Amino acid sequence: MRLPGPRPWWAAVTLGAVLVIFGACLVNGLAWIGQPFSGFLFLENGIVVSIGRAQWTHPRYRSVPFARVFAVDGKPVAGGPEIHAYLRAAGFGKEVTYAFSKGGQTFRVGLAPRPFAVGDFLELFLPLLGVGLLMVLVSAAFLARRPDAPEVRALFAVSVSVGLTFITGPDEYAPYWFTPVFFLSLCAIPPAFLHLALTYPPRRAVTWRPPVVHAALYAPFLALGAALLWSMPKPNWFLPLLYTVYLFTANAVLLYVGSLVLGLIDGVRPREPVVVALAGVVGSLLVIVSILVAYPLLRLPISPVWLVSPVLLLPVLEGIAFLRFPRPMIPANGSPP
């Protein structure tokens, strides 16, 4: 029987910080209810996101995602805070005309502000907040059981980066308190998956890596997060950098999947935990990949309920694979031991 090692202090500090951020984002999300709402969500720099509800659609919706609001009722606005301030002052009933720019073209859409409803909060913000917090808590529970296992530490890094991205997601639509946390967490997802791919399944030929090797993975991606923050007022820079992060994330996940599949091909023993881990990563991300592939054909906004809920399978099944079964090993020569 393997006894857990000493509890890592950094995990407790991280968990405490996540809980504080979650509390603030929950309170700010609840504060949306009853406030004048434009009918679409936008970042601090005024760029509209594709998250939304089917009830919000209007004839020109397909042109709106990733367009930037640069004027409201003919008055130039610098970004999200000014747009929200104008809506609060305008109140309900009167139609507001939004001027958008996208791909060098401009267009206008007129919508009357309406109250942000309880149903809007439950469908949009609660899934992001709830799934994000559960991901961190589940991985923290596994880490408490096996704090010495490199793969469990890597899973905690993945869960914290993804979880914080979800938790601070509603804040990205206002009041923008945690914008740096959101983008740094988003940029930490690719190296966290690379970290996981380097540690699981383990190979006999590479039994130990200094922690500094894994830490070095995160440095360039945190620099990318800083570049994203710098480029926010410049959409021509911001959107390509954001798409670059998405591309890195997809490739990092594929590398982890490839690591698991290659382990099975190379004769890993026992095979069961690797199969469970593979089911966890593929099952949790299949819906997201399907949505991204079909996105050009979608005529409706993307609901977070379908986008983020399956991701909770990732820490659950990966943690079960890491703790429930004996630790697998790939022999150095690629043949079964």
Residue pairs with C-beta under 8 A, 6 or more apart in sequence:
2 146
4 144
4 145
4 146
4 147
4 148
5 147
5 148
6 147
7 144
7 147
8 143
8 147
8 153
11 140
11 143
11 144
11 147
11 156
14 160
15 136
15 137
15 140
18 133
18 136
18 160
18 163
18 164
18 167
21 164
21 167
21 168
21 178
21 181
22 129
22 132
22 133
22 167
24 171
24 177
24 178
25 129
25 167
25 168
25 170
25 171
25 177
25 178
26 129
28 170
28 171
28 174
28 175
28 177
29 121
29 125
29 126
29 129
29 170
29 171
30 121
32 116
32 120
32 121
32 125
32 170
32 174
33 115
33 116
33 117
33 118
33 120
33 121
34 115
34 116
35 87
35 88
35 115
35 116
36 87
36 88
36 90
36 91
36 92
36 113
36 114
36 115
36 116
37 87
37 113
37 114
37 115
37 116
37 120
38 83
38 87
38 96
38 98
38 111
38 113
39 56
39 58
39 111
39 113
39 114
40 48
40 49
40 52
40 56
40 61
40 64
40 301
41 48
41 49
41 51
41 52
41 124
41 173
42 48
42 49
42 69
42 80
42 83
42 173
43 49
43 79
43 80
43 172
43 173
43 232
44 79
44 80
44 81
44 172
44 176
44 179
44 232
45 68
45 79
45 80
45 232
45 233
45 235
45 238
46 68
46 69
46 70
46 77
46 78
46 79
46 80
46 83
47 66
47 67
47 68
47 235
47 238
47 239
48 64
48 65
48 66
48 67
48 68
48 69
48 100
49 65
49 66
49 172
49 173
50 65
50 66
50 295
50 301
50 302
51 124
51 169
51 301
51 302
51 303
51 304
51 307
52 124
52 300
52 301
52 302
52 303
53 120
53 123
53 124
53 301
53 303
54 300
54 301
54 303
56 301
57 299
57 300
57 301
58 109
58 111
60 107
60 109
61 299
61 300
61 301
62 299
63 100
63 102
63 107
64 100
64 109
65 301
66 102
66 239
67 100
67 101
67 102
67 107
68 100
68 101
68 102
68 235
69 77
69 83
69 98
69 99
69 100
70 76
70 77
70 99
70 100
70 101
70 106
71 77
71 98
71 99
72 82
72 83
72 86
72 96
72 97
72 98
72 99
73 86
73 96
73 97
74 97
74 99
75 86
77 83
77 86
78 233
79 233
80 173
80 174
80 176
81 174
81 175
81 176
84 174
86 96
87 96
87 113
90 96
90 113
91 113
92 112
92 113
92 114
92 115
93 112
93 113
94 112
94 113
95 110
95 111
95 112
96 110
96 111
96 112
96 113
97 108
97 109
97 110
98 108
98 109
98 110
98 111
99 106
99 107
99 108
100 106
100 107
100 108
100 109
101 235
123 303
123 304
123 305
124 170
124 303
124 304
125 169
125 170
125 304
127 304
127 305
127 307
127 308
127 309
128 166
128 167
128 169
128 170
128 304
128 308
129 166
129 167
129 170
131 163
131 166
131 308
131 309
131 311
131 312
132 162
132 163
132 164
132 165
132 166
132 167
132 169
132 308
133 163
133 167
134 163
134 312
135 159
135 162
135 163
135 166
135 311
135 312
135 314
135 315
136 159
136 160
136 163
136 164
138 159
138 312
138 315
138 316
138 319
139 152
139 155
139 156
139 158
139 159
139 160
139 315
139 319
140 156
140 159
141 319
142 152
142 155
142 156
142 315
142 319
142 322
142 323
143 152
143 153
143 155
143 156
145 152
145 323
146 152
146 322
146 323
147 153
149 322
149 327
150 199
150 200
150 202
150 209
151 196
151 199
151 200
151 202
151 322
152 319
152 322
152 323
153 199
154 192
154 195
154 196
154 198
154 199
154 200
154 214
155 196
155 315
155 318
155 319
155 322
157 188
157 192
157 195
157 196
158 189
158 192
158 193
158 195
158 196
158 314
158 315
159 314
159 315
160 185
160 188
160 192
161 185
161 186
161 188
161 189
161 192
162 185
162 189
162 192
162 311
162 314
164 181
164 182
164 185
165 182
165 185
165 186
165 189
166 308
166 311
168 178
168 179
168 181
168 182
168 185
169 182
169 304
171 177
171 178
171 179
171 182
172 178
172 179
172 182
179 229
179 232
180 225
180 229
183 225
183 228
183 229
184 222
184 225
184 226
186 225
186 228
186 245
187 221
187 222
187 224
187 225
187 228
187 245
188 218
188 221
188 222
188 225
189 249
189 252
190 221
190 245
190 248
190 249
190 251
190 252
191 217
191 218
191 220
191 221
191 252
192 218
192 252
193 249
193 252
193 253
193 255
193 256
194 217
194 252
194 255
194 256
195 214
195 217
196 256
196 318
197 252
197 255
197 256
197 258
197 259
198 209
198 214
199 209
199 214
200 259
200 260
200 277
200 322
201 259
201 260
201 263
201 268
201 273
201 274
201 277
201 328
201 329
201 330
202 327
202 328
202 329
202 330
203 329
203 330
203 331
203 332
204 329
204 330
204 331
204 332
205 332
221 248
224 241
224 244
224 245
224 248
227 241
228 238
228 241
228 242
228 245
231 237
231 238
231 241
232 238
253 281
253 285
256 281
257 278
257 281
257 282
260 274
260 277
260 278
260 281
261 278
263 274
263 328
263 330
264 271
264 274
264 275
264 278
266 330
266 331
266 334
267 330
267 331
267 334
267 335
267 336
267 337
268 274
268 328
268 329
268 330
269 328
269 329
269 336
269 337
270 325
270 326
270 328
271 328
272 325
273 321
273 322
273 324
273 325
273 326
273 327
273 328
274 321
274 328
276 317
276 320
276 321
276 324
276 325
277 317
277 318
277 321
277 322
279 317
280 313
280 314
280 316
280 317
280 318
280 320
280 321
281 314
281 318
283 310
283 313
283 317
284 310
284 311
284 312
284 313
284 314
284 317
285 310
285 311
285 314
286 310
287 306
287 307
287 310
288 307
288 310
288 311
291 298
291 302
291 306
291 307
295 302
329 337
331 337
